[in-house]
Amino acid sequence: MVGTGKPGNQQERLERCVGLGYVRIAPGRMLHNLIGGGNEYDRGSTNAPADTILLLREKDLEGDFEFGDPLNLDFRLQPDSRFRATAPGGRDRGPYPYQPNVFYVSLAGDDRASGLSMRQAWRTLERALKDLRPGDTLYLTEGEYAAVPWNKAGNREKPIRVCARGRGTVLVTGGLSLAGGAGIVFERLDFSHGVTLSESHDLAFKNCTFFGPADGLSAARVENLEVAHSVFVRVPLRLSRCKAATLSGNLYANAGKPAVRLDTVGAIRYSDYNNYQDAAPSWEVSDATWSFADLQQRHDRYSQALTPEFAIEKGVPRLANGISFKSLGPHSTALGIHHEHDVAAKALRLVGPFLHSTSDTTADIEWWTSHPATFSLSWGETPEMKNTVDGFTGSGRFNTYSLTALKPGQTYYFKIASADAMLAGLKPTNAPLSFRTAATAAEPRVYYVAPDGNDASESPEMLVRNCVLHGGWTSLALSRCPGSVVENDVFIMTILRQLTADATAIARRNVFCECIRNKAHQTLLELSQDVTETDNCFYLRWPEEEKLAVNDMPLPKYRVRTGSNAFAANPMMPGTPGWRQGWQQSSDKDFDEFFATNPELIVRDIGLQPEAFKDFKLGVANLPYDRA
């Protein structure tokens, strides 16, 4: 992202990017993007930017005929897409101008077609393999395809990709053979009669399943073979006279036989984060059987020996106990088949409704949802609730609705009948909320204004200690609160600021984590010169020389100017182990995940103090950090 206009000489520009959620970017700084959820800074517009695709504003959109493989995040345009030549200057809309290097095969296709779109798909794998060139992608839609010999294809410069399209089952039958291949990647394919490779280099199999009567994958004289996140069901991986093979994230259901057969252990460059069903015969090397314990002396230090269970789906064995293999693969991915993008709709969660306040004739109701939704509301004087309000849309995740013209001293009932979001819906089953209005109107209040009065509404000596402050535009805003103390707290995942203070205050021994990712250019703290800041830890996504930490200054500059001893470090809180989880996916229900285990923070008494929680019953989990 590059551009102009952010404080501290930090700039933004969104160009040729894909974002499936909502973004907050000035419309004038967006060029040739694809956005799934819309632009928060452009809510009033009815038209998408001329060169950008906003999916929410596209009517009757059939993504299957517009993009390469949208379920697997390939948004390259098909030649007959509605987005072709519709941007200013006759350019294509979206991040990827059309190029004729993506081909399609379908059981409903025709080998006489061009193969360049879903409407012009080929019919057979044999026809498709004839014309593939380096840099091409071939997508096969769901179905069974007969394998054919494939010789002397590809080069080292630009890989050829042969992939299943979407999440359907693509079964290759008859045994695929490849001789003299180079730079070819197979993804999400199922092989029922094995694959044979020879005299090839720079090949990869990712998210593939091997099963059936033959060897799963046999390679002879192949260099730089990568096999990742693949499943071998009672068939081996066999390597002969190979070099520099990489095996990672695979699930071997070897069932009493060696999962990997080698003529020399030197054929393997790297093997780890795999699973072996039978630990006794894990590998066979030069006719010698290696147990799992033997193997871990050389490779597979972080691999597992768990028992997989399979169920046949559309003729292919699929893992039935997948939950046992979650997060055990490389970079906390799943062992076996792993998809970067979850296409399942996320559940819509509801908290509430709650009665906020009531008078003799009014009532204010509030509730929260996990993401914005449209609601159908019911209310009335009886549990049947005859009054309905359809199509109510609140301000976002927090919603409030006011009932007016009520009867004094009357019992009322209120219920959220349904909630609908873009990808999920909800019909709550909880009992209706009931409340009773006041019998009479509240007594009128009298206020006084005098020339010598004081308009300042100050709250002196506020104490915020041993708290987790999570979310919101600003986690803690101290306005005209002199003498306040903020200490031993954890601030995490705000939208803009962690802490603001405009009067005398003390901020010490806190952990300040990052704000949300699309606000990383914002400064975390805004403190007046009357605030004493000391012994605070900053857990930053950007290098500390670049990230604006306090008053639009990076930490090194701030320390020089103020003499502060603030520092940047990973507090090693179990709820925030890093980029994937740390700043976006903490849970309000897991308070125990926010105790720092970094020895430096413990010695300096920074962050939550365990002794302050002796009367709390906190959950015990298998967490990545240990205070001991």
C-alpha positions as CSV (number, residue, x, y, z in Angstrom):
1,M,0.0,0.0,0.0
2,V,1.4,3.3,-1.0
3,G,0.1,6.9,-1.4
4,T,-0.3,10.0,0.7
5,G,-2.3,11.5,3.5
6,K,-1.6,9.7,6.8
7,P,0.0,11.2,9.9
8,G,3.6,10.7,10.6
9,N,4.4,10.6,6.9
10,Q,2.6,7.2,6.7
11,Q,0.6,6.8,3.5
12,E,-2.0,4.6,2.0
13,R,-3.1,3.5,-1.4
14,L,-5.0,0.3,-2.3
15,E,-4.1,-0.9,-5.8
16,R,-4.7,-4.3,-7.4
17,C,-5.7,-6.1,-4.2
18,V,-8.3,-8.6,-3.2
19,G,-10.2,-8.2,0.1
20,L,-13.2,-10.4,0.9
21,G,-14.4,-8.3,3.9
22,Y,-14.9,-4.6,4.4
23,V,-12.3,-2.0,3.8
24,R,-11.8,1.6,5.0
25,I,-10.0,3.4,2.2
26,A,-10.8,6.8,0.7
27,P,-12.5,6.0,-2.7
28,G,-10.0,8.2,-4.5
29,R,-7.1,6.0,-3.2
30,M,-8.5,2.7,-4.5
31,L,-7.5,1.5,-8.0
32,H,-8.3,-1.8,-9.7
33,N,-9.3,-3.9,-6.6
34,L,-11.8,-6.6,-5.8
35,I,-13.7,-6.0,-2.5
36,G,-16.2,-8.5,-1.1
37,G,-17.8,-6.6,1.7
38,G,-17.8,-2.9,0.6
39,N,-16.0,0.3,1.5
40,E,-16.9,1.8,4.9
41,Y,-15.9,5.2,3.6
42,D,-18.2,5.0,0.6
43,R,-21.5,3.8,2.1
44,G,-23.7,6.4,0.4
45,S,-22.6,5.6,-3.1
46,T,-24.8,3.4,-5.3
47,N,-22.1,2.7,-7.9
48,A,-18.8,0.9,-7.6
49,P,-15.6,2.8,-8.4
50,A,-15.1,2.7,-12.2
51,D,-12.1,0.3,-12.1
52,T,-12.9,-1.7,-8.9
53,I,-15.2,-4.7,-8.4
54,L,-17.4,-4.4,-5.3
55,L,-19.2,-7.8,-5.1
56,L,-22.0,-6.5,-2.9
57,R,-23.1,-4.1,-5.6
58,E,-23.1,-6.7,-8.5
59,K,-26.5,-8.0,-9.2
60,D,-27.1,-11.6,-10.3
61,L,-23.4,-12.3,-10.2
62,E,-22.3,-15.9,-11.1
63,G,-18.8,-16.0,-9.9
64,D,-18.3,-19.4,-11.6
65,F,-18.4,-17.8,-15.0
66,E,-16.6,-14.6,-14.1
67,F,-13.4,-15.7,-12.3
68,G,-10.8,-18.4,-12.5
69,D,-11.5,-20.2,-9.2
70,P,-13.1,-17.9,-6.7
71,L,-13.5,-20.5,-3.9
72,N,-9.7,-20.9,-3.9
73,L,-9.1,-17.1,-4.2
74,D,-8.2,-17.0,-7.9
75,F,-10.0,-13.9,-9.2
76,R,-8.4,-13.8,-12.6
77,L,-11.0,-12.9,-15.2
78,Q,-12.5,-15.3,-17.7
79,P,-12.6,-14.0,-21.3
80,D,-16.4,-13.5,-21.3
81,S,-16.6,-11.9,-17.8
82,R,-18.8,-8.8,-17.4
83,F,-15.8,-7.0,-16.0
84,R,-13.8,-7.1,-19.3
85,A,-13.1,-3.7,-20.9
86,T,-15.5,-1.8,-18.6
87,A,-13.0,0.4,-16.7
88,P,-11.9,3.8,-18.0
89,G,-9.9,3.6,-21.1
90,G,-11.3,0.2,-22.0
91,R,-9.3,-1.6,-19.3
92,D,-10.5,-4.6,-17.4
93,R,-12.0,-4.0,-13.9
94,G,-10.5,-5.6,-10.9
95,P,-7.0,-6.4,-9.9
96,Y,-6.1,-8.9,-12.7
97,P,-6.4,-7.9,-16.4
98,Y,-7.4,-10.9,-18.5
99,Q,-4.7,-13.1,-19.9
100,P,-5.3,-16.2,-22.0
101,N,-3.4,-18.6,-19.7
102,V,-6.1,-20.2,-17.6
103,F,-7.9,-23.2,-19.1
104,Y,-10.9,-25.3,-17.9
105,V,-12.0,-28.9,-18.2
106,S,-15.5,-30.1,-17.4
107,L,-17.5,-33.3,-18.0
108,A,-20.0,-31.1,-19.8
109,G,-17.2,-29.6,-22.0
110,D,-16.2,-30.1,-25.6
111,D,-12.6,-30.9,-26.7
112,R,-13.3,-28.8,-29.8
113,A,-13.8,-25.6,-27.7
114,S,-11.1,-23.1,-26.8
115,G,-10.9,-24.3,-23.2
116,L,-10.4,-20.7,-22.0
117,S,-13.6,-20.3,-20.0
118,M,-16.2,-22.3,-18.2
119,R,-18.6,-21.8,-21.1
120,Q,-15.9,-23.1,-23.5
121,A,-14.4,-25.8,-21.3
122,W,-12.6,-28.9,-22.7
123,R,-14.0,-32.4,-22.0
124,T,-10.9,-34.6,-21.4
125,L,-7.6,-34.4,-19.5
126,E,-5.9,-35.8,-22.6
127,R,-7.0,-32.8,-24.7
128,A,-6.0,-30.3,-22.0
129,L,-2.5,-31.6,-21.4
130,K,-1.6,-31.2,-25.1
131,D,-1.5,-27.5,-25.2
132,L,-0.4,-26.4,-21.7
133,R,2.6,-24.1,-21.7
134,P,4.8,-22.7,-18.8
135,G,2.8,-20.2,-16.8
136,D,-0.6,-21.8,-17.6
137,T,-3.2,-23.0,-15.1
138,L,-5.6,-25.9,-15.8
139,Y,-8.7,-26.2,-13.7
140,L,-10.7,-29.5,-13.6
141,T,-14.3,-29.3,-12.4
142,E,-15.8,-32.1,-10.3
143,G,-15.8,-35.5,-11.8
144,E,-13.7,-38.5,-13.0
145,Y,-11.0,-38.0,-15.6
146,A,-8.9,-40.7,-17.3
147,A,-5.1,-40.3,-16.8
148,V,-2.8,-40.2,-19.8
149,P,1.0,-40.2,-20.3
150,W,2.5,-36.7,-20.2
151,N,6.0,-36.1,-21.5
152,K,8.5,-33.3,-21.6
153,A,6.2,-30.5,-20.2
154,G,7.1,-27.3,-18.5
155,N,10.3,-25.5,-17.5
156,R,11.9,-24.0,-14.4
157,E,10.9,-20.4,-15.0
158,K,7.1,-20.5,-14.9
159,P,5.2,-23.4,-13.3
160,I,2.3,-25.1,-14.9
161,R,-0.5,-25.7,-12.4
162,V,-3.0,-28.5,-12.7
163,C,-5.8,-28.1,-10.1
164,A,-9.2,-29.2,-9.0
165,R,-11.6,-26.2,-9.3
166,G,-13.6,-25.2,-6.2
167,R,-14.0,-27.8,-3.5
168,G,-15.5,-30.6,-5.6
169,T,-14.0,-34.1,-5.9
170,V,-11.7,-34.5,-8.9
171,L,-10.7,-38.1,-9.3
172,V,-7.9,-39.0,-11.8
173,T,-8.2,-42.7,-12.7
174,G,-5.9,-45.1,-14.5
175,G,-2.6,-44.0,-13.2
176,L,-0.9,-40.7,-14.3
177,S,2.7,-40.9,-15.6
178,L,5.0,-37.9,-16.2
179,A,8.4,-38.1,-17.8
180,G,10.7,-35.3,-18.4
181,G,8.6,-32.8,-16.6
182,A,9.8,-29.5,-15.1
183,G,8.0,-26.9,-13.0
184,I,4.6,-28.5,-12.6
185,V,2.3,-28.2,-9.6
186,F,-0.7,-30.6,-8.9
187,E,-3.2,-29.3,-6.4
188,R,-6.4,-30.7,-4.8
189,L,-6.5,-33.8,-7.0
190,D,-7.4,-37.4,-6.0
191,F,-5.4,-40.3,-7.6
192,S,-7.0,-43.8,-7.4
193,H,-4.3,-45.6,-9.3
194,G,-1.1,-43.7,-8.4
195,V,1.3,-41.3,-10.1
196,T,4.6,-42.3,-11.7
197,L,7.3,-39.6,-12.2
198,S,10.7,-40.0,-13.9
199,E,13.6,-37.9,-15.2
200,S,11.9,-34.7,-13.9
201,H,12.6,-31.7,-11.6
202,D,10.8,-29.0,-9.7
203,L,7.5,-30.9,-9.2
204,A,4.9,-30.4,-6.4
205,F,1.8,-32.2,-5.1
206,K,-0.3,-30.2,-2.7
207,N,-3.5,-31.2,-1.0
208,C,-3.7,-34.4,-3.1
209,T,-5.1,-37.8,-2.0
210,F,-3.5,-41.1,-3.1
211,F,-5.2,-44.4,-2.7
212,G,-6.0,-47.7,-4.5
213,P,-4.1,-50.8,-5.5
214,A,-0.9,-49.2,-6.9
215,D,1.8,-47.2,-5.2
216,G,0.6,-43.8,-4.2
217,L,3.4,-41.7,-5.7
218,S,6.5,-43.2,-7.3
219,A,9.4,-41.0,-8.4
220,A,12.6,-42.1,-10.1
221,R,15.5,-39.7,-10.8
222,V,13.4,-36.6,-9.8
223,E,15.0,-33.6,-8.2
224,N,13.3,-31.0,-6.0
225,L,10.0,-32.8,-5.5
226,E,7.7,-31.3,-2.9
227,V,4.8,-33.2,-1.4
228,A,2.7,-31.1,1.0
229,H,-0.6,-31.5,2.9
230,S,-1.4,-34.7,1.0
231,V,-3.0,-37.9,2.2
232,F,-1.7,-41.4,1.5
233,V,-4.3,-44.1,2.3
234,R,-2.5,-47.5,2.6
235,V,-0.2,-46.7,-0.3
236,P,3.4,-45.6,0.0
237,L,5.5,-42.7,-1.3
238,R,8.4,-44.3,-3.1
239,L,11.6,-42.4,-4.1
240,S,14.4,-43.9,-6.2
241,R,17.6,-42.1,-7.1
242,C,15.9,-38.8,-6.2
243,K,17.4,-35.6,-4.8
244,A,16.2,-32.7,-2.5
245,A,12.7,-34.0,-1.8
246,T,10.6,-32.0,0.7
247,L,7.8,-33.7,2.7
248,S,5.6,-31.6,5.0
249,G,2.1,-31.6,6.4
250,N,1.3,-35.0,5.0
251,L,-0.9,-37.7,6.5
252,Y,0.4,-41.2,6.0
253,A,-2.2,-43.9,6.8
254,N,0.5,-46.6,6.4
255,A,-1.3,-49.3,8.3
256,G,1.5,-51.8,9.1
257,K,3.8,-50.9,6.2
258,P,6.4,-48.2,5.7
259,A,4.9,-44.9,4.6
260,V,8.0,-43.7,2.7
261,R,10.3,-46.0,0.8
262,L,13.8,-44.7,-0.1
263,D,17.0,-46.1,-1.6
264,T,19.0,-43.5,0.4
265,V,18.1,-41.1,3.2
266,G,20.1,-38.4,1.3
267,A,17.1,-38.1,-1.1
268,I,15.3,-36.1,1.5
269,R,16.1,-32.4,2.0
270,Y,13.4,-31.8,4.6
271,S,10.7,-33.9,6.2
272,D,8.6,-32.7,9.2
273,Y,5.2,-31.9,10.5
274,N,3.8,-35.1,9.1
275,N,1.6,-37.9,10.6
276,Y,2.4,-41.7,10.6
277,Q,-0.5,-44.0,11.5
278,D,1.8,-46.9,12.2
279,A,4.9,-45.8,14.2
280,A,6.7,-49.1,14.0
281,P,7.4,-49.1,10.2
282,S,7.5,-45.4,9.3
283,W,10.2,-45.4,6.7
284,E,12.1,-48.0,4.7
285,V,15.6,-46.9,3.8
286,S,17.8,-49.3,1.6
287,D,15.6,-52.2,2.7
288,A,16.0,-51.3,6.4
289,T,12.9,-50.4,8.4
290,W,12.9,-47.3,10.5
291,S,10.5,-46.8,13.3
292,F,9.1,-43.4,14.2
293,A,11.7,-43.2,17.0
294,D,14.5,-44.0,14.5
295,L,13.1,-41.4,12.0
296,Q,13.1,-38.7,14.6
297,Q,16.8,-38.9,15.0
298,R,17.2,-37.5,11.5
299,H,13.9,-36.0,10.4
300,D,10.2,-35.4,11.5
301,R,11.0,-34.0,15.0
302,Y,7.6,-32.4,15.2
303,S,5.6,-35.1,13.4
304,Q,2.8,-37.1,15.0
305,A,1.8,-40.7,15.2
306,L,-2.0,-40.5,15.4
307,T,-4.7,-42.8,14.0
308,P,-6.8,-41.3,11.2
309,E,-10.3,-42.5,10.5
310,F,-11.7,-42.4,7.0
311,A,-15.1,-42.3,5.3
312,I,-15.7,-42.8,1.6
313,E,-17.2,-39.7,-0.1
314,K,-17.8,-39.8,-3.8
315,G,-15.4,-42.7,-4.2
316,V,-12.5,-41.1,-2.3
317,P,-11.4,-41.7,1.4
318,R,-11.9,-38.5,3.4
319,L,-10.6,-37.9,6.9
320,A,-13.5,-38.3,9.3
321,N,-11.7,-37.3,12.5
322,G,-10.1,-34.2,11.1
323,I,-10.4,-32.3,14.4
324,S,-7.6,-34.5,15.8
325,F,-5.2,-33.1,13.1
326,K,-6.0,-29.4,13.3
327,S,-3.1,-27.0,13.9
328,L,-0.5,-29.9,14.0
329,G,1.0,-29.1,10.6
330,P,3.5,-26.5,9.5
331,H,2.7,-23.0,10.7
332,S,-0.2,-24.3,12.8
333,T,-2.1,-25.6,9.7
334,A,-3.9,-28.9,9.6
335,L,-2.2,-32.2,8.8
336,G,-3.4,-33.6,5.6
337,I,-5.7,-31.5,3.4
338,H,-5.6,-27.9,4.3
339,H,-7.4,-25.0,2.7
340,E,-6.2,-21.4,3.2
341,H,-9.7,-20.1,2.7
342,D,-12.8,-21.4,4.6
343,V,-15.8,-21.2,2.4
344,A,-18.3,-22.2,5.1
345,A,-20.5,-19.4,6.2
346,K,-19.5,-18.2,9.7
347,A,-22.2,-18.5,12.3
348,L,-24.0,-15.4,13.3
349,R,-23.9,-15.0,17.1
350,L,-26.3,-12.9,19.2
351,V,-25.8,-11.5,22.7
352,G,-29.0,-10.2,24.2
353,P,-31.4,-8.5,24.0
354,F,-31.1,-6.5,27.3
355,L,-33.2,-3.8,28.8
356,H,-31.1,-0.7,28.9
357,S,-33.6,1.8,30.5
358,T,-37.3,2.4,30.8
359,S,-39.7,5.2,31.8
360,D,-43.4,5.2,32.1
361,T,-43.9,5.4,28.3
362,T,-40.6,4.3,26.8
363,A,-38.1,1.4,26.8
364,D,-34.6,1.2,25.3
365,I,-33.5,-2.3,24.2
366,E,-29.9,-3.2,23.1
367,W,-28.1,-6.2,21.8
368,W,-24.9,-7.3,20.1
369,T,-24.2,-9.6,17.1
370,S,-20.9,-11.0,15.8
371,H,-21.3,-9.1,12.5
372,P,-23.8,-6.6,11.1
373,A,-27.2,-8.0,10.3
374,T,-30.8,-7.1,9.5
375,F,-33.4,-7.9,12.1
376,S,-37.0,-8.8,12.5
377,L,-38.3,-7.7,15.9
378,S,-41.5,-8.6,17.8
379,W,-43.0,-6.9,20.9
380,G,-46.3,-6.5,22.7
381,E,-48.2,-6.7,25.9
382,T,-48.5,-10.5,25.8
383,P,-46.0,-13.3,25.1
384,E,-47.6,-13.6,21.6
385,M,-46.1,-10.2,20.8
386,K,-48.4,-9.0,18.0
387,N,-46.3,-6.0,17.0
388,T,-43.6,-6.6,14.4
389,V,-40.8,-4.6,12.9
390,D,-39.2,-6.1,9.8
391,G,-35.9,-5.0,8.1
392,F,-34.5,-3.2,11.0
393,T,-30.8,-2.4,10.5
394,G,-28.7,-1.1,13.4
395,S,-25.4,0.8,13.4
396,G,-23.3,-2.4,13.2
397,R,-22.5,-5.1,15.7
398,F,-24.1,-3.1,18.5
399,N,-27.8,-2.4,18.1
400,T,-30.4,-0.5,20.0
401,Y,-34.1,0.0,19.5
402,S,-36.5,2.3,21.4
403,L,-40.2,1.4,22.1
404,T,-42.4,4.5,22.5
405,A,-46.0,5.3,23.3
406,L,-46.1,2.5,26.0
407,K,-48.6,2.3,28.8
408,P,-47.5,3.2,32.3
409,G,-47.2,0.3,34.7
410,Q,-47.7,-2.3,31.9
411,T,-45.7,-5.5,31.4
412,Y,-44.2,-5.9,27.9
413,Y,-42.4,-8.6,26.0
414,F,-39.7,-8.2,23.3
415,K,-37.9,-10.7,21.1
416,I,-35.5,-10.7,18.1
417,A,-37.4,-13.0,15.8
418,S,-34.7,-13.4,13.3
419,A,-31.3,-11.9,12.2
420,D,-29.9,-12.1,8.7
421,A,-26.4,-11.3,7.6
422,M,-24.7,-11.6,4.2
423,L,-23.5,-15.1,4.7
424,A,-25.4,-16.4,7.7
425,G,-28.8,-16.3,9.4
426,L,-30.2,-16.8,12.9
427,K,-33.5,-17.5,14.5
428,P,-33.1,-17.1,18.3
429,T,-34.8,-19.7,20.5
430,N,-34.4,-17.9,23.8
431,A,-37.4,-16.7,25.8
432,P,-38.7,-13.2,25.2
433,L,-37.3,-10.3,27.2
434,S,-40.0,-9.1,29.6
435,F,-40.1,-5.8,31.5
436,R,-42.5,-3.4,33.2
437,T,-42.8,0.3,32.5
438,A,-42.8,2.8,35.4
439,A,-46.2,3.5,36.9
440,T,-45.7,7.2,36.8
441,A,-43.4,9.7,35.1
442,A,-40.1,10.5,36.8
443,E,-40.0,13.6,38.9
444,P,-38.6,16.6,36.9
445,R,-35.1,17.6,37.7
446,V,-33.9,21.1,38.3
447,Y,-30.5,22.3,37.0
448,Y,-28.7,25.5,38.0
449,V,-26.5,27.8,35.9
450,A,-24.6,30.7,37.5
451,P,-21.8,33.1,36.4
452,D,-19.5,31.6,38.9
453,G,-20.4,28.0,38.1
454,N,-18.0,25.4,36.7
455,D,-18.7,23.7,33.4
456,A,-15.9,21.2,33.9
457,S,-17.2,17.8,34.7
458,E,-14.0,16.2,36.1
459,S,-13.5,12.7,37.5
460,P,-10.3,12.9,39.5
461,E,-8.2,10.0,40.7
462,M,-9.5,7.2,38.5
463,L,-7.7,3.9,38.8
464,V,-7.6,1.3,36.0
465,R,-5.6,-1.7,37.1
466,N,-5.3,-5.4,36.1
467,C,-7.8,-5.1,33.3
468,V,-7.9,-6.3,29.7
469,L,-9.2,-3.6,27.4
470,H,-10.3,-5.1,24.1
471,G,-11.8,-3.4,21.1
472,G,-13.6,-0.1,20.5
473,W,-12.4,3.1,18.8
474,T,-10.3,4.0,21.8
475,S,-9.8,1.4,24.6
476,L,-9.5,4.0,27.3
477,A,-10.1,7.7,26.9
478,L,-9.3,9.9,30.0
479,S,-10.8,13.3,29.4
480,R,-10.4,15.8,32.2
481,C,-9.6,13.1,34.7
482,P,-6.6,14.5,36.7
483,G,-4.7,12.2,39.0
484,S,-5.7,9.0,37.2
485,V,-3.5,5.9,37.3
486,V,-3.5,3.2,34.5
487,E,-1.3,0.3,35.5
488,N,-0.7,-3.4,34.8
489,D,-3.3,-3.6,32.1
490,V,-3.4,-5.2,28.7
491,F,-4.7,-3.2,25.7
492,I,-5.5,-5.3,22.6
493,M,-7.1,-4.9,19.2
494,T,-8.6,-1.5,19.3
495,I,-9.7,0.3,16.1
496,L,-7.7,3.5,16.6
497,R,-6.2,4.3,20.0
498,Q,-5.2,2.3,23.0
499,L,-5.0,5.2,25.5
500,T,-5.7,8.9,25.4
501,A,-5.2,11.3,28.4
502,D,-5.3,15.1,28.5
503,A,-4.6,15.8,32.2
504,T,-2.1,14.7,34.9
505,A,-2.0,10.9,35.0
506,I,0.3,7.9,35.4
507,A,0.5,5.1,32.8
508,R,2.9,2.4,33.9
509,R,3.6,-1.3,33.5
510,N,1.0,-1.9,30.8
511,V,1.1,-4.0,27.6
512,F,0.0,-2.1,24.5
513,C,-0.7,-4.4,21.6
514,E,-1.5,-3.4,18.1
515,C,-4.8,-2.0,16.7
516,I,-6.6,-3.7,13.9
517,R,-4.6,-4.3,10.8
518,N,-6.2,-1.8,8.5
519,K,-5.4,0.9,11.1
520,A,-1.7,0.0,11.6
521,H,-0.7,3.5,10.5
522,Q,-2.4,5.1,13.5
523,T,-0.5,6.1,16.7
524,L,-1.4,3.9,19.7
525,L,-1.2,6.5,22.5
526,E,-2.0,10.2,22.7
527,L,-0.7,11.6,26.0
528,S,-0.5,15.2,27.2
529,Q,2.8,16.4,28.6
530,D,1.3,16.1,32.1
531,V,1.2,12.3,31.8
532,T,4.0,10.2,33.4
533,E,4.6,7.2,31.3
534,T,7.0,4.5,32.4
535,D,7.8,0.7,32.1
536,N,5.3,0.1,29.3
537,C,5.7,-2.7,26.7
538,F,4.6,-2.3,23.1
539,Y,3.8,-5.5,21.1
540,L,4.1,-4.2,17.5
541,R,3.3,-5.5,14.1
542,W,5.7,-3.0,12.4
543,P,9.4,-2.5,13.2
544,E,9.6,-0.1,16.2
545,E,11.6,2.4,14.1
546,E,8.5,2.8,11.8
547,K,5.4,2.2,14.0
548,L,3.8,5.3,15.5
549,A,3.6,4.4,19.2
550,V,3.1,7.6,21.2
551,N,2.0,11.0,20.0
552,D,2.7,10.2,16.4
553,M,6.3,9.2,17.2
554,P,8.1,5.8,16.8
555,L,9.5,4.5,20.1
556,P,13.2,5.4,19.4
557,K,12.3,9.0,18.7
558,Y,9.9,9.1,21.6
559,R,12.5,7.7,24.0
560,V,15.1,10.3,23.0
561,R,12.6,13.2,23.4
562,T,11.1,12.2,26.7
563,G,13.6,9.9,28.4
564,S,11.0,7.1,28.5
565,N,12.0,3.5,29.1
566,A,9.2,2.1,27.0
567,F,10.2,-0.8,24.8
568,A,9.0,-3.2,22.1
569,A,8.8,-6.9,22.9
570,N,6.6,-10.0,22.5
571,P,4.9,-10.3,25.9
572,M,4.4,-14.0,25.1
573,M,0.8,-14.0,26.1
574,P,-0.9,-17.4,25.2
575,G,-3.8,-15.5,23.6
576,T,-1.4,-13.6,21.3
577,P,1.3,-15.9,19.9
578,G,1.9,-13.9,16.7
579,W,0.8,-12.6,13.4
580,R,-2.0,-15.2,12.7
581,Q,-3.7,-14.8,16.1
582,G,-2.2,-12.0,18.1
583,W,-3.9,-8.9,16.9
584,Q,-7.2,-10.2,15.5
585,Q,-8.5,-13.3,17.2
586,S,-8.3,-13.0,20.9
587,S,-11.4,-14.1,22.9
588,D,-13.3,-12.2,25.5
589,K,-14.0,-15.5,27.2
590,D,-10.4,-16.5,27.7
591,F,-9.1,-14.0,30.3
592,D,-6.4,-16.4,31.3
593,E,-4.7,-16.0,27.9
594,F,-3.5,-12.5,28.7
595,F,-0.9,-13.1,31.4
596,A,2.6,-12.3,30.1
597,T,5.2,-15.1,30.2
598,N,8.1,-13.1,28.8
599,P,10.8,-13.2,31.6
600,E,11.7,-9.5,31.1
601,L,8.0,-8.5,31.7
602,I,7.7,-10.8,34.7
603,V,10.8,-9.3,36.4
604,R,9.6,-5.8,35.8
605,D,6.0,-6.6,36.9
606,I,4.5,-5.5,33.6
607,G,1.1,-6.7,32.5
608,L,-1.6,-8.5,34.5
609,Q,-0.5,-9.5,38.0
610,P,-1.4,-13.1,38.7
611,E,-1.6,-12.5,42.5
612,A,-4.5,-10.1,41.8
613,F,-6.6,-13.0,40.5
614,K,-6.2,-15.5,43.3
615,D,-10.0,-15.7,43.8
616,F,-10.6,-16.2,40.0
617,K,-11.3,-19.6,38.5
618,L,-9.5,-19.4,35.2
619,G,-9.5,-22.0,32.5
620,V,-6.6,-24.3,32.0
621,A,-5.6,-24.9,28.4
622,N,-2.7,-26.4,26.4
623,L,-1.2,-23.1,25.5
624,P,2.0,-22.3,23.6
625,Y,3.7,-20.3,26.5
626,D,4.4,-21.5,30.1
627,R,5.1,-19.1,32.9
628,A,7.4,-21.7,34.5
